[in-house]
Amino acid sequence: MSQTQFGDLAQITKKSQMLYENEQRSPKADYLTAIARAGVDVQYVLTGEHSSSTEAVGDASQMEPIGTSEDLSPVAMYDIEAAAGDGRSLEREEVESTMYFPTEQLAAQGLDPAQVVGVKVRGDSMDGTLADGDWVLVDRSSRDPHPEGVFLLLVHGERRIKRVQRVAGGAWLLISDNPRYEKELIKPQDMKDVEILGRCEIRIGRVS
């Protein structure tokens, strides 16, 4: 398609389409919805990775590629390193992009689309599970560290992604899957400085 023809899919001008392609402007949600309905792989548009590369952090590996279904749920994607707010409310942060997932597939993974956000992984502390630059879908309704798993945390006002393990006496062990990083013990009296913001459920990243 020409830029004019492709722009017509989402009712935008050729100039707007050109700006999107040259990364001089970011597309809005209505544009992404329109091209998804036309059969475009929106995940590929946003990340350069085909939707068939979606993987799970745990056992949620059955996400299907985005197709032409109109039953899509928008998921706001945030860069936790670029966040400038108080750390507690992601809604106060700027949305880097919006990705669309089949509502039925999210439900099949036990996820309520209204409670799901995406965050970009920063750093190498979770190498082996999550790589720098990966996206991960976080279920904000799941804040109990039992069963143990990988969580988005607020630690001393800073957002981190760590594996949480409960230990004797009511303490938590924050674990980086990269063995170069030491484990961090959070004692019961220090729990006020730590908050679970949600469980990391689905990884979107490059297949190596």
TORROBA-776993 format. One record per residue: residue in three letters; x, y negated, z of N, C-alpha, C in turn. Coordinates in steps of 0.001 Angstrom, whole numbers, padded with zeros to 6 digits, always signed. Atoms other than C-alpha are relative to their C-alpha. Example, Ala and Ser with C-alpha at 12.3 -4.5 7.8 and 13.67 -1.06 7.14 Angstrom:
<fikes>
ALA+000890+001190+000000+012300+004500+007800+000900-001200+000000/SER-000820+001190-000060+013670+001060+007140-000770-001090+000730/
</fikes>
This chain:
<fikes>
MET+000826+001199+000000+000000+000000+000000+000868-001260+000000/SER-000654+001299-000115+001004-003615-000481-000313-000582+001376/GLN+000279+000645-001283+001126-005890+002555-001416-000576+000027/THR+001367+000524+000083-002109-007470+001368-001017+001109+000223/GLN+000928-001133-000141-003841-004083+001064+000000+000541+001424/PHE-000074-000533-001359-002580-002913+004431-000626-000974+000987/GLY+000593+001010-000873-003550-006190+006072-001513+000019-000055/ASP+001458-000053+000144-007056-005793+004697-000625+001063+000900/LEU+000519-001043-000891-007425-002640+006818-000413-000579+001343/ALA+000236+000571-001331-007307-004774+009953-000482-001438-000078/GLN+000539+001342+000209-008689-007968+008449+000972-001080+000467/ILE-001010+001030-000250-005451-009920+008761+000585-000425-001342/THR-000590+000506+001227-003534-011938+006188+001294+000734-000333/LYS-001282-000568+000418-000539-010793+004183+001134-000557+000851/LYS-001052+000625-000800+001580-013271+006165+000100+000623+001380/SER-000017-000641-001324+000537-011747+009500+000597+001390-000083/GLN-000550-001341+000182+001302-008263+008196+001514-000063-000161/MET-001438+000162+000210+004731-009464+007079+000708-000301+001329/LEU-000601+000330-001296+005433-010946+010528+000077+001223+000897/TYR-000017-001237-000791+004493-007637+012184+001138+000903-000463/GLU-001004-000912+000537+006759-005645+009887+001416-000489+000268/ASN-001329+000573-000257+009679-008019+010462+000266-000209+001481/GLU-000134+000097-001458+009150-007848+014250+000124-001439+000475/GLN+000035+001392-000413+008591-011582+014412-001252-000308+000815/ARG+001224+000138-000777+005194-011109+016015-000493+001399+000360/SER+000505-001301-000439+003597-008274+018002-001483+000128-000317/PRO+001424-000187+000321+000268-006804+016847-000857+000064+001251/LYS+000946-000021-001109-002777-007156+019060-000801+001295-000009/ALA+000725-001260-000191-005086-004415+020293-000998+000257-001127/ASP+000998-000236+001035-007799-004963+017653+000642+000431-001309/TYR-000741-000415+001197-005211-004615+014876+000376+001475+000100/LEU-000414-001390-000189-003876-001350+016327-001190+000950-000064/THR+001202-000827+000057-007393-000008+016773-000448+000210-001443/ALA+000462-000074+001389-008269-000788+013164+000869+000928-000831/ILE-000860-000847+000820-005216+000892+011652-000018+001448+000486/ALA+000136-001366-000510-005610+003907+013978-001205+000684-000625/ARG+001200-000559+000614-009106+004401+012582+000226+000342-001463/ALA-000321-000274+001398-007595+004360+009108+000978+001164-000143/GLY-000871-001169+000035-005328+007269+010062+001460-000279+000269/VAL-001394+000346-000275-002142+005409+010997+000421+000558+001359/ASP-000563-000484-001265+000048+006977+013685+000486-001213+000793/VAL-000306+001233-000728-000001+004049+016114+001230+000173+000884/GLN-001189-000224-000827+002601+005616+018384+001272-000215-000818/TYR-001166+000189+000857+005031+005653+015461+000224-001487-000280/VAL-000098+001441+000251+004257+002002+014726+000656-000701+001185/LEU-000468+000686-001201+005020+001009+018332+001382+000439+000453/THR-001227-000538-000598+007940+003276+019211+000985+000570-001001/GLY-000879-000643+000963+009375+004719+016000+000035+001500+000151/GLU+000079-001442-000228+008517+008196+017289-001377+000493-000393/HIS+001289-000563+000380+005815+010323+015741-000714+000551+001224/SER+000768-000413-001171+003013+011244+018132+000170+001471+000298/SER-000225-001423-000254+003871+014923+017743+001160+000230+000951/SER-001133-000148-000912+006954+014215+019921-000381-000238+001445/THR+000448+000213-001375+004823+013546+023011+000296+001231+000840/GLU-000344-001106-000880+006118+015675+025882-000501-000302+001389/ALA+000467+000171-001369+005153+016218+029477+001160-000030+000964/VAL-000950-000069-001091+007111+015485+032610-000169+001333+000709/GLY+000269-001250-000692+005430+018448+034261-000564+001032-000953/ASP+000622-001057+000781+002942+020820+032655-000997-000553-000992/ALA+000991+000623+000873+000973+018324+030543+000592-000212-001380/SER-000692+000068+001287+002397+019138+027103-000926+000209-001185/GLN+000948-000329+001052-000769+019507+025074-000627-001214-000657/MET+000545+001173+000654-001317+015948+023882+000063+000170-001502/GLU+000047-000134+001443-002390+015955+020239+000287-001340-000657/PRO-000260+001266+000689-001358+013372+017623-001252-000843-000106/ILE+001109+000924+000171-003528+010296+017337-000535+000132-001410/GLY+000592-000168+001311-005934+010743+014471-000941-001131-000318/THR+000907+001041+000446-008874+008913+013029-001197-000163+000928/SER+001138+000079-000902-011236+009417+015966-000160-001405+000551/GLU+000268+001301-000604-012920+006291+017260+000004+000082+001518/ASP+000056-000170-001448-012929+007760+020759+001413-000088+000574/LEU-001355+000230-000479-009567+006259+021727-000022-000911+001213/SER-000104+000821-001205-008579+004802+025071+001283-000812-000047/PRO-001210+000827-000032-006179+001840+025256+000745+000185+001321/VAL-000845-000101-001191-003285+002223+027694+001018-001128-000062/ALA-000939+001124-000055-001357-000906+028680+001385+000513+000360/MET-001368-000443-000198+002403-000423+028506+000820-001162+000568/TYR-000757+001032-000699+004665-002359+030892+001478+000367+000063/ASP-001433-000189-000206+008397-002828+031140+000289-000334+001457/ILE-000123+000245-001434+009065-002401+034847+001248-000806+000339/GLU-001191+000805-000270+012517-004010+034587-000268-001472-000267/ALA+000296+001387+000349+011084-007127+032990-001064-000609+000907/ALA+001075+000476-000864+008350-007390+035618+000496-001128+000900/ALA-000407+001169-000790+008388-010692+037452-000921-000263+001172/GLY+000969+000234-001059+005492-010347+039875+000440+000561+001331/ASP-000330-000471-001341+005265-009116+043435+000179+001508+000050/GLY-000234-001432+000070+005494-005508+042270-001209+000856+000269/ARG+001121-000834-000398+002159-004356+043603-001071+000111-001082/SER+001068-000002+000989-000189-005292+040791+000577-000107-001401/LEU-000513+000038+001360+000881-004328+037280-000834-000906-000883/GLU+000874+000812+000831-002118-006205+035906+000457-001446-000080/ARG-000508+001370+000019-000353-009446+036775+001179-000155-000950/GLU-001162+000045+000876+002536-008544+034490-000428-000110-001463/GLU+000263+000107+001430+002779-009152+030772+000021+001382-000634/VAL+000080-001283+000695+001700-006193+028659+000946-000048-001195/GLU-000941-000016+001117+004558-005297+026307-000669+000498-001273/SER+000730-000538+001138+002296-003264+024031-001187+000792+000521/THR+001139-000855-000343-000873-001199+023992+000033+001224-000896/MET+000055-001245+000771-001000+002431+022935-001371+000633+000174/TYR+001335-000588+000004-004114+004407+022107+000111+001517+000001/PHE-000017-001449-000144-004736+007996+023162-001426+000527-000068/PRO+001343-000602+000020-007696+010307+022502-000519+000183+001421/THR+000581-000060-001344-009959+010006+025527-000164+001444+000466/GLU+000212-001404-000374-010780+013722+025461+001305+000670+000405/GLN-001275-000614-000328-007100+014659+025517+000517-000472+001359/LEU-000376+000482-001326-006422+012424+028511-000827+000720+001068/ALA+000874-000684-000955-009416+013979+030268+000425+001451+000175/ALA-000439-001396-000076-008095+017456+029438+001220+000153+000892/GLN-001150-000025-000905-004959+016551+031377-000384-000445+001411/GLY+000471+000427-001312-007122+015467+034329+000228-001467+000265/LEU-000304+001424-000138-006478+011768+033664-001210-000847-000343/ASP+001035+000993+000257-009001+008956+033908+000663-001157-000740/PRO-000675+001063+000766-008048+006471+031140+000034-001333+000724/ALA+000044+001277-000718-009074+003581+033393+001094-000099+001053/GLN-001021-000018-001047-006392+004643+035889+001406+000237-000550/VAL-001299-000315+000614-003559+005231+033399+000660-001262-000537/VAL-000828+001052+000601-000800+002757+032579+001283+000655-000490/GLY-001291-000477+000467+002442+003219+030702+001095-000915+000509/VAL-001145+000803-000420+005819+002076+032007+001242+000490-000734/LYS-001251-000339+000676+009198+001958+030309+001056+000364+001037/VAL-001046-000465-000903+011970+003905+032026+001265-000824-000241/ARG-001241+000760+000086+015093+001888+032778+001092+000705+000790/GLY-001131-000594-000691+018499+003282+033679+000088+001500-000218/ASP-000271-001426+000217+019891+006817+033832-000192+000842+001253/SER+000104-000725-001269+018956+007819+037381-000872+001243-000108/MET+000872-001173+000151+016304+010266+036130+000374+000845-001214/ASP-000468-000802+001139+018391+011752+033298-000209+001482+000280/GLY+000366-001408-000143+017359+015329+032698-001502+000158+000025/THR+001469+000030+000004+013714+014406+033142-000499-001163-000831/LEU+000390+001221+000708+013364+010838+031866+001265-000754-000385/ALA-001167+000717+000492+015855+008938+029727-000281-001493-000074/ASP+000126+001441+000142+016500+005209+029525-000714-000321-001308/GLY+000758+000374+001186+013968+003700+027124-001223+000851-000249/ASP+001213-000813+000111+011400+006491+027459-001202-000777+000526/TRP+001245+000461-000618+007785+005645+028152-000586+001155+000804/VAL+000663-001029-000792+005873+007511+030826-001379-000509+000399/LEU+001353+000349-000415+002134+007527+031512-000146+000306+001482/VAL+000106-000088-001459+001375+006936+035185-001468+000007+000406/ASP+001359-000087-000537-001822+008018+036935-000037-000743+001328/ARG+000014+000828-001212-002479+005249+039464-000948+000533+001062/SER+000922-000568-000993-005219+007278+041159+000658+001102+000827/SER-000703-001091-000691-002672+009909+042259+001176-000579+000775/ARG-001028+000645-000816-000663+008473+045153+000424+000850+001192/ASP-000370-000911-001088-000303+011471+047446+001202+000827-000454/PRO-001187-000758+000406+003198+013041+047333-000124+001503+000198/HIS+000233-001450-000085+001639+016462+047812-001064+000372-001034/PRO-001300-000663+000155+002203+018302+045606+001096-000981-000401/GLU-001140+000844+000325+005676+016900+045122+000081-000212-001503/GLY-000112+000302+001414+006472+015274+041807+000791-001262-000226/VAL-000685+001233+000374+007826+012232+039995-001006-001138+000088/PHE+000934+001085-000272+006277+008916+041036+000608-001351-000374/LEU-000371+001412+000086+006350+005222+040261-000162-000567+001394/LEU-000025+000458-001386+007290+003637+043582+000308-001486+000078/LEU-000429+001346-000367+007606+000224+045122+000886+000162+001227/VAL-000961-000186-001076+010750+000308+047275+000661-001341+000287/HIS-000533+001311-000375+011648-002891+049113-000312-001044-001074/GLY+000436+000976+000986+009677-004842+046498+000454+000264-001419/GLU-000521-000329+001328+011381-003162+043532-000650+001279-000512/ARG+000604-001194+000580+009675-000707+041196+001080+000989-000426/ARG-000931-001063+000383+011486+002605+040766-000790+001243-000382/ILE+000562-001316+000305+010752+006017+039300+000917+001030+000646/LYS-000788-000987-000730+011903+008814+041608-000833+001258+000241/ARG+000663-001221-000461+011111+012371+042548-000161-000108+001512/VAL+000285+000136-001435+009455+012395+045979-000179+001380+000616/GLN+000094-001270-000724+009904+015283+048390-000233-000305+001472/ARG+000259+000190-001431+008409+015426+051862+000894+000931+000799/VAL-000883-000802-000848+010711+016632+054617-000537-000013+001424/ALA+000451-000152-001385+010349+017569+058272-000025-001336+000723/GLY+000117+001205-000797+009177+014877+060624-000754-001119-000675/GLY+000785+001005+000706+007088+013037+058061+000810-000939-000873/ALA-000839+000848+000838+010023+011524+056173-000152+000391-001466/TRP-000021-000266+001441+010313+011283+052385+001441-000016-000479/LEU-001283-000009+000669+013329+012118+050252-000231-000479-001426/LEU+000091+000516+001360+013645+010020+047086+001177+000545-000789/ILE-001029-000748+000725+015546+012057+044520+000130-000520-001422/SER-000318+000296+001392+017224+010968+041297+000421+001309-000657/ASP-000326-001270+000636+017361+013890+038873+001408+000014-000594/ASN-001397+000091+000401+020757+012641+037701+000857+000252+001236/PRO-000760-000348-001213+023176+014311+040177+001042-001035+000399/ARG-000964+001049-000347+025452+011249+040054-000547-000934+001078/TYR+000625+000899-000973+022963+009451+042303-000341+000770+001273/GLU+000281-000639-001281+022598+010244+045997-001492-000085+000336/LYS+001382+000008-000479+019279+011109+047588-000167-001089+001051/GLU+000270+001070-000955+017621+008436+049695-001082+000464+000981/LEU+000939-000427-001029+015909+009312+052971-000800-001203+000498/ILE+000887+001041-000536+012891+007207+053952-000601+000540+001288/LYS+000492-000456-001291+012216+007637+057648-001417-000512+000243/PRO+001386+000430-000263+008644+007370+059010-000111-001465+000387/GLN+000070+001395-000444+009405+004011+060639+000281-000991-001134/ASP-000312+000864+001135+010524+002657+057229-001038+000117-001116/MET+001004-000224+001035+007406+003759+055303-000672-001302-000455/LYS+000652+001268+000361+006095+000188+055343+000679-000659-001188/ASP-000763+000590+001098+008783-000664+052791-000125+000789-001295/VAL+000133-000865+001176+007734+002063+050355-001472+000241-000289/GLU+001385-000242+000406+004502+002427+048398-000006+000797-001299/ILE+000172-000761+001235+003518+005021+045812-001030-000718-000865/LEU+000896+000695+000920+001994+003247+042810-000718+000957-000945/GLY+000658-000976+000863+001123+006397+040872+000934+001141-000349/ARG-000773-001189+000381+002236+009823+039680+000329-000055-001493/CYS-000419-000057+001402+004229+010080+036437-000451+001333-000603/GLU+000620-001205+000531+002361+012541+034241+000527+000414-001373/ILE-000326-000368+001382+003333+012372+030566+001132-000875-000509/ARG-001155+000713+000550+006636+011412+028974-000156-000154-001504/ILE-000062+000248+001438+006900+009820+025547+001416-000463-000288/GLY-001383+000375+000249+010463+009800+024296+000600+000779-001144/ARG-000710-000635+001117+013001+010917+021769+000303+001464+000310/VAL-000342-001408-000145+013431+014652+021253+001462+000177-000388/SER-001453-000174+000273+017138+015495+021527+000299+001436-000391/
</fikes>
